[in-house]
Every structure is written in C-alpha cells, then in structure tokens.
C-alpha cells in the first residue's frame, strides 16, 4: 500500500485544453499503442465545455463539489449529484453544461481491452475496512472528514493505493471514494 498525497500531484491541462487534471495514479499502457491501462485523477471544470475523447476507454466520473455536475452525454442531459458515479464510454460526446462555479470531479478511466473498474462513495464511522484482492488495484480517496490510514492523517483528496491482497483499515469519521480496477482474465472470452 502506498500513500499518494494531493500536495505532491502536478496539474496538467486536458488534451483538448478545456480544463485541468491532477493525476492521482496511472498504469502505463501494456500494449504499444496504449497510453495507459488505467488512470485515476481529479479534474477541475471551470465552465461549460466538451470533455476530451478517449476511444476504447470506459470512464467513471464522480462529482466532488457541492452542486454536483450537469453533463450532456451523447445529447442526453444528466444531473449527477455530489459523490454519485456515472459511467460512460470514452468515445461518447460529453460536455459539462450550466457550470456556474468551478467544479471538481473524480475520474477513473480503464482501457476496455485491459479491464473494468468500479467507483463508489462510502461513509466512515470509526473504522471502515476495504479489502483488495490479488491482481486488482484499489484506491481509497479521502473526500471529507477526519480520516487516518496506518495512523497517518488523510487530507481531502489524499489517496492510498494497493495492488496487493490486503485489507486496509480507514479510521475516523468522514467519506471516502473507493476505486477498484480489475484486469480482464486471459481466460475470459
């Protein structure tokens, strides 16, 4: 397990220039033409605009700001409340709409040929156990409250990442996001 502090992340512009991203963790692409197998990041959206296209990638997005986020996904308007995740294909036409204040969102992207992902929000009351299975990667991201892992405090948007079979104990009171990436088994066709 490794701790990933928000304060140590660099911020980069989106591929289409429409926003900025703070990358939490990334796995480099295992095939020659794949930029990444999976990526976990926090994006800042300052106004209405299009998302970058990621053909062949499945995405999960969770608004972190109080007002949630309104999106147009292939022409269909969707209002996503704070801390709820929405899935969409990387090749979908996605735009943020009616953005009246800067908005943060948590993103998980997984190359379809590599695997699948899940993203959810859970409350922590004293102690919360998060299990990671062998072969999977699990990230726990602090959303709010006063939280600790292995006695170390987690500030908002700090994360811990595990690629081992283990159970992580989160202590305190607050909310966490849990992202899990599961590689596709070579035997599944």
C-alpha positions in Angstrom: 0.0 0.0 0.0 1.3 3.4 -0.8 0.1 6.9 0.2 -0.5 9.5 -2.5 -0.7 13.0 -1.1 -2.7 15.6 -3.1 0.0 18.2 -2.3 2.5 16.1 -4.4 0.5 16.0 -7.6 1.1 18.1 -10.6 -1.7 19.7 -12.6 -1.9 19.3 -16.3 -4.2 20.7 -19.0 -6.8 18.4 -20.6 -5.9 17.0 -24.0 -8.5 19.4 -25.6 -7.5 22.4 -23.4 -10.9 22.6 -21.8 -9.9 22.0 -18.2 -7.1 20.8 -15.8 -6.4 17.4 -14.3 -4.5 16.3 -11.2 -3.4 12.7 -11.7 -3.6 10.5 -8.6 -2.2 7.3 -10.2 -1.7 5.8 -13.6 -0.7 2.4 -15.0 1.3 2.8 -18.3 -0.1 1.0 -21.3 0.7 -2.6 -21.6 0.3 -2.6 -25.4 2.4 -0.5 -27.8 -0.4 1.9 -28.8 -2.0 2.4 -25.4 -1.1 5.5 -23.4 -2.4 3.9 -20.2 -4.1 0.8 -19.0 -5.9 2.8 -16.3 -5.8 6.3 -14.8 -7.3 7.9 -11.7 -7.5 11.7 -11.5 -9.3 14.7 -10.2 -10.4 17.2 -12.8 -11.3 20.9 -12.3 -14.1 22.2 -14.6 -14.2 26.0 -14.7 -17.1 26.4 -17.2 -19.2 24.7 -19.9 -17.3 22.7 -22.4 -16.5 19.4 -24.1 -14.6 16.6 -22.5 -11.7 15.0 -24.3 -12.4 11.8 -26.3 -10.8 8.6 -25.2 -11.8 5.9 -27.7 -11.6 2.3 -26.3 -11.7 3.6 -22.7 -14.5 3.2 -20.2 -14.9 6.1 -17.8 -16.4 6.7 -14.4 -17.0 10.2 -13.1 -17.9 11.3 -9.5 -18.6 15.0 -8.8 -16.9 16.2 -5.7 -18.3 19.7 -5.5 -21.5 20.5 -3.5 -23.6 21.3 -6.5 -22.9 18.1 -8.4 -22.4 18.3 -12.2 -24.7 18.5 -15.2 -23.5 16.7 -18.3 -24.7 16.1 -21.8 -23.8 12.6 -22.8 -24.4 11.9 -26.5 -27.1 14.6 -26.4 -28.9 13.4 -23.2 -28.7 15.7 -20.2 -27.8 14.0 -16.9 -27.6 15.7 -13.5 -25.1 13.8 -11.3 -25.3 14.6 -7.6 -22.2 15.0 -5.4 -20.5 11.7 -4.6 -22.5 9.6 -7.1 -20.7 8.0 -10.0 -21.8 7.9 -13.7 -20.3 5.6 -16.3 -19.8 6.5 -19.9 -17.7 5.4 -22.9 -14.6 7.4 -23.7 -15.8 7.9 -27.3 -19.1 9.4 -26.2 -19.7 13.1 -26.8 -19.7 14.5 -23.3 -20.0 18.2 -22.3 -20.3 19.9 -19.0 -23.3 22.3 -19.0 -24.6 25.1 -16.8 -21.4 25.3 -14.8 -21.7 28.4 -12.6 -18.8 27.8 -10.3 -15.6 25.7 -10.6 -16.4 22.0 -10.1 -14.1 19.1 -9.1 -14.7 15.6 -10.2 -13.0 12.2 -9.6 -12.3 10.2 -12.7 -11.5 6.6 -13.3 -10.5 5.5 -16.8 -9.8 2.0 -17.9 -8.8 0.8 -21.3 -11.5 -1.8 -22.3 -9.0 -4.4 -23.5 -7.3 -4.2 -20.1 -10.1 -4.5 -17.7 -13.0 -3.0 -15.8 -13.4 -0.5 -12.9 -15.9 0.4 -10.1 -16.2 3.7 -8.2 -18.3 4.4 -5.2 -18.6 6.6 -2.0 -18.8 5.1 1.5 -19.2 6.7 4.9 -16.6 6.0 7.6 -17.8 5.9 11.2 -14.9 5.0 13.4 -13.4 2.1 11.4 -14.0 1.0 7.8 -12.3 -2.0 6.2 -11.6 -2.0 2.5 -10.4 -5.3 1.0 -8.3 -5.7 -2.1 -7.9 -9.0 -3.9 -4.8 -10.3 -5.6 -4.5 -9.0 -9.2 -6.7 -5.9 -8.5 -5.8 -2.3 -7.8 -7.8 -0.4 -5.2 -7.5 3.3 -4.4 -9.1 4.9 -1.4 -9.6 8.7 -1.7 -10.4 10.9 1.2 -13.4 13.1 0.4 -14.1 14.8 3.7 -13.9 14.5 7.5 -11.0 13.4 9.7 -9.6 10.2 8.4 -6.4 8.1 9.0 -4.8 5.0 7.5 -2.0 3.3 9.4 -2.1 6.2 11.8 -1.4 8.8 9.1 -3.9 11.6 8.5 -5.5 11.9 5.1 -6.3 15.4 3.9 -9.1 16.0 1.4 -8.2 14.2 -2.0 -5.2 12.3 -0.4 -5.3 8.7 -1.5 -3.9 5.3 -0.7 -3.3 2.7 -3.4 -3.0 -1.0 -3.1 -2.0 -3.6 -5.6 -1.7 -6.4 -3.1 -4.1 -8.8 -1.5 -4.8 -7.0 1.8 -7.4 -5.3 3.9 -6.9 -1.5 4.5 -8.3 -0.1 7.7 -9.6 3.5 7.5 -10.2 5.2 10.8 -12.1 8.3 11.8 -15.3 10.0 10.6 -15.9 11.2 7.0 -16.4 9.9 3.5 -14.1 8.0 1.1 -14.3 7.1 -2.5 -13.2 3.6 -3.4 -12.0 2.9 -7.0 -11.2 -0.6 -8.0 -9.5 -1.7 -11.3 -9.9 -5.4 -12.3 -7.8 -6.7 -15.2 -9.6 -8.9 -17.6 -8.7 -12.5 -17.1 -6.8 -14.0 -20.1 -9.3 -17.0 -19.9 -12.4 -14.9 -20.3 -13.5 -14.6 -23.9 
